[in-house]
Amino acid sequence: MGLSILDHKEQPVAHGRKRLSTGVRLHYYVAGSGPALLLQHGIPKTSYYWRKVVPLLSEHFTIVVPDLRGIGDSTHPDSGYDMATVADDIAELMSELGHDKFHIIGEDWGAAAAYQVAARYPSRVQSLVFQEMLLPGFGLEEWAQFNPQRPETHLWHVAFYHVRDVPELLITGREREYFTWFIKNEAYDPTSIDDDAIEEYIRSASQPGGLRSIFNIYRATEANMAANKKAAEKSLKMPVLAIGSRDFIGREVEKQMQKVAENVSYKELNYGHQLAEECPNELAKLYREFLQSH
């Protein structure tokens, strides 16, 4: 990647790639030692999103941080962008790396994928952190509609990206302008989004297949709605921590998890959607307290 990510000893993390049984090749990096902890990024971010959090956790955990299929330095298949398929990718990656059981933290679409991992592989997931996301089938589609009571969190892009071909037409060649605005707009403190992070997210979106893969995640909304409603028929038993941002989705993440899990706690931070960029120290403290108690 050409970008330095360090562990708690200020040593570079170890990067690798694994080709899965589906033919998808996932890029990932690992750091630290101890119980396995999987970190899953959202969209349009990459595994680089977690760089500020990794050194705050790697002393206590063996951290695995993948790029989801179609994102960053993972390959860009034609299909499989529904969260159940993404979850199967992640479970296979963890098996390949020798981790039968693990904790999982997901934010944004990484949280939607993390829920599916927990639902599909409940005996393997020791705990789940669900951060700043609305599950398709449980509110995401409603938040894509304008509501004057929450205009700042009108998730208009969910519907826009769902339209085939038009987002590619309008954004291709303007990735820098569009994603710089988009990512900073969702932050409470836009100055916390460093230039190197913006450059990495733009690089990912601008590569061949980059935009298509991002938008195909949103185009799988109907499949995700069906899969989530089916999965919710059986409540999650493992401990779940819902984390919300006061300036973005907030307490709705708790309501989301209470619909699908039995053992839910909630924490809120006074920032925006990009928590690992905006307040990594406070966020990592919440993670450690939750994970080390389970």
C-alpha positions in Angstrom: 0.0 0.0 0.0 2.9 2.3 0.5 1.4 3.7 3.7 2.8 2.9 7.1 0.6 1.2 9.7 2.4 0.5 13.0 1.6 -1.7 16.0 2.1 -0.7 19.7 5.8 -1.3 19.4 6.0 1.0 16.5 6.7 -1.9 14.2 5.1 -2.2 10.8 2.1 -4.5 10.5 2.5 -7.6 8.3 0.5 -7.5 5.1 -0.6 -10.5 3.1 -3.2 -11.8 0.6 -5.3 -15.0 0.7 -7.1 -16.5 -2.3 -10.4 -17.9 -1.1 -12.3 -20.9 -2.4 -14.5 -18.5 -4.4 -11.5 -17.2 -6.2 -11.6 -13.8 -4.4 -8.2 -12.7 -3.2 -8.4 -10.7 0.0 -5.7 -8.3 1.2 -5.3 -8.1 4.9 -2.8 -7.1 7.6 -2.1 -8.5 11.0 -0.5 -7.2 14.2 -0.1 -8.0 17.9 -0.7 -11.1 20.0 -3.4 -12.5 22.1 -7.1 -13.4 21.4 -8.1 -12.9 17.7 -9.8 -9.6 16.9 -11.2 -8.8 13.4 -11.7 -5.2 12.3 -14.0 -4.5 9.4 -14.0 -1.1 7.6 -17.0 0.7 6.0 -17.5 2.3 2.6 -15.8 4.1 0.9 -13.0 3.5 3.4 -10.4 0.7 3.4 -8.5 -1.3 6.0 -6.3 1.9 6.4 -9.2 3.4 8.3 -8.1 1.4 11.4 -4.5 2.6 11.4 -4.9 4.9 14.5 -6.7 2.2 16.5 -4.4 -0.7 15.7 -1.5 0.4 18.0 -3.9 0.9 20.8 -5.2 -2.7 20.7 -2.3 -4.8 19.4 -0.7 -5.2 22.8 -3.7 -7.2 23.9 -5.1 -8.8 20.7 -4.0 -10.6 17.5 -5.6 -8.1 15.1 -6.7 -9.1 11.6 -7.7 -6.2 9.3 -8.9 -7.1 5.8 -10.0 -5.1 2.8 -13.5 -6.3 2.0 -14.1 -7.8 -1.4 -13.9 -5.2 -4.1 -12.3 -2.6 -1.8 -8.7 -1.5 -1.4 -6.2 -4.1 -2.4 -8.7 -7.0 -2.5 -9.9 -8.2 -5.9 -13.0 -6.9 -7.6 -15.3 -9.8 -8.5 -18.4 -9.3 -10.7 -20.8 -10.4 -7.9 -21.1 -11.4 -4.3 -21.4 -8.0 -2.7 -24.3 -9.0 -0.4 -23.3 -9.1 3.2 -23.9 -12.8 3.6 -21.3 -13.5 0.9 -18.9 -11.0 2.4 -19.4 -12.7 5.8 -18.4 -16.0 4.2 -15.3 -14.4 2.8 -14.3 -13.2 6.3 -15.0 -16.5 8.0 -12.9 -18.3 5.5 -10.1 -15.8 5.8 -10.1 -16.3 9.6 -10.0 -20.0 9.2 -7.1 -19.8 6.7 -5.2 -17.6 9.3 -5.8 -20.2 12.0 -8.4 -18.4 14.0 -11.4 -20.7 14.8 -12.8 -18.2 17.3 -12.6 -14.4 17.3 -14.0 -11.1 18.4 -15.3 -8.9 15.6 -15.6 -5.1 15.3 -17.4 -3.6 12.3 -18.3 0.0 11.4 -20.6 1.2 8.7 -20.9 -1.6 6.0 -18.3 -3.5 7.9 -20.8 -3.6 10.8 -23.5 -5.0 8.5 -21.0 -7.7 7.4 -20.0 -8.3 11.0 -23.7 -8.9 11.9 -23.9 -11.5 9.2 -20.7 -13.2 10.4 -22.1 -13.4 13.9 -25.5 -14.7 12.6 -24.0 -17.3 10.2 -21.1 -18.4 12.5 -22.4 -17.9 16.1 -20.1 -20.6 17.6 -17.0 -18.8 16.3 -17.8 -15.2 17.2 -17.0 -14.5 20.8 -18.4 -10.9 20.8 -19.6 -8.3 18.4 -19.1 -4.5 18.2 -21.7 -2.9 15.9 -20.7 0.6 15.2 -22.5 3.4 13.3 -24.7 1.4 10.9 -28.3 0.7 10.1 -29.1 -2.8 8.9 -30.9 -3.2 5.6 -34.4 -4.4 6.5 -34.3 -2.7 9.8 -34.1 1.0 9.0 -31.4 1.7 6.4 -33.9 2.1 3.5 -36.1 4.5 5.7 -33.1 6.7 6.5 -32.4 7.0 2.7 -35.6 9.0 2.6 -35.6 12.7 3.6 -36.9 13.4 7.1 -36.9 17.0 8.2 -36.4 15.8 11.8 -32.9 14.5 10.9 -31.8 16.3 7.7 -28.1 16.0 8.6 -28.3 12.2 8.6 -30.4 11.9 5.5 -28.6 8.9 3.9 -29.5 10.0 0.3 -26.5 8.2 -1.1 -28.0 4.8 -0.3 -30.7 5.3 -3.0 -28.3 7.1 -5.4 -25.7 4.4 -5.4 -28.4 1.8 -5.9 -29.2 3.2 -9.4 -27.2 1.3 -12.0 -24.5 3.0 -14.0 -25.5 6.6 -13.2 -23.2 7.1 -10.1 -20.3 5.8 -12.2 -21.1 8.2 -15.0 -21.3 11.2 -12.6 -18.3 10.4 -10.3 -15.7 8.9 -12.6 -13.0 11.4 -13.0 -14.2 13.3 -10.0 -13.4 10.8 -7.3 -11.1 13.2 -5.4 -13.6 16.0 -5.2 -16.6 13.8 -4.4 -15.1 11.5 -1.8 -13.1 14.2 -0.1 -16.4 16.1 0.5 -18.4 12.9 1.3 -16.0 11.6 4.0 -15.4 15.0 5.7 -19.1 15.8 5.5 -19.9 12.8 7.7 -17.4 13.8 10.4 -18.1 16.0 13.3 -14.5 17.2 13.1 -13.6 17.3 9.4 -10.0 18.3 10.2 -9.5 14.9 11.8 -9.5 13.2 8.4 -5.9 13.3 7.4 -4.8 13.8 3.9 -3.1 10.4 3.7 -6.4 8.7 4.5 -8.2 10.7 1.8 -5.6 9.8 -0.7 -5.9 6.1 0.2 -9.7 6.1 -0.1 -9.5 7.9 -3.4 -6.9 5.5 -4.7 -9.1 2.6 -3.8 -12.2 4.1 -5.5 -10.3 5.2 -8.6 -8.7 1.9 -9.5 -10.3 -0.4 -12.2 -13.6 -1.7 -10.8 -13.3 0.5 -7.7 -16.5 2.5 -8.1 -18.4 -0.5 -9.5 -17.6 -2.5 -6.4 -18.6 0.3 -4.0 -21.9 0.8 -5.6 -22.6 -2.9 -6.0 -22.6 -3.2 -2.2 -25.6 -0.8 -2.2 -27.2 -2.6 -5.2 -27.4 -5.7 -3.0 -29.8 -4.0 -0.6 -32.8 -6.3 -1.4 -30.7 -9.4 -0.8 -29.4 -7.9 2.4 -32.9 -7.1 3.6 -34.0 -10.7 3.1 -30.9 -12.1 4.7 -31.0 -9.9 7.8 -34.7 -10.6 8.4 -34.1 -14.3 8.1 -31.1 -14.1 10.4 -33.0 -12.1 13.0 -35.4 -15.0 13.5 -32.7 -16.3 15.8 -31.3 -13.8 18.2 -27.6 -13.5 18.7 -26.4 -14.9 22.0 -22.9 -13.4 22.2 -22.3 -10.1 24.0 -22.9 -7.1 21.6 -21.7 -3.6 22.1 -23.5 -1.0 20.0 -21.5 2.3 19.5 -23.2 5.4 18.1 -22.0 8.9 17.3 -24.0 11.7 18.8 -23.7 13.8 15.6 -24.7 11.0 13.2 -26.6 7.7 13.7 -26.4 7.7 17.5 -28.7 5.6 19.7 -30.4 4.1 16.7 -27.5 1.5 16.6 -28.6 0.3 20.0 -32.2 -0.1 18.7 -30.9 -2.0 15.7 -29.0 -4.5 17.8 -31.9 -4.9 20.3 -33.9 -6.3 17.4 -31.5 -9.0 16.6 -29.5 -9.8 19.8 -30.2 -10.6 23.5 -27.2 -9.2 25.3 -26.7 -5.6 24.1 -24.9 -2.7 25.7 -24.6 0.8 24.2 -22.0 3.6 24.2 -22.1 7.0 22.6 -19.3 9.3 21.6 -19.6 13.0 20.9 -18.3 12.9 17.4 -19.4 12.1 13.8 -19.6 9.0 11.7 -15.8 8.5 11.2 -15.0 7.5 14.8 -11.7 5.7 14.2 -10.4 8.8 12.4 -12.0 11.4 14.8 -11.5 9.9 18.3 -9.2 6.8 18.2 -8.1 7.0 21.8 -11.7 7.2 23.2 -12.9 4.5 20.8 -10.0 2.1 21.6 -10.7 2.5 25.3 -14.4 1.5 24.8 -13.2 -1.5 22.7 -10.7 -2.7 25.4 -13.1 -2.4 28.2 -15.8 -4.4 26.4 -13.5 -7.0 24.9 -11.5 -7.7 28.0 -14.7 -8.2 30.0 -15.7 -11.0 27.6 
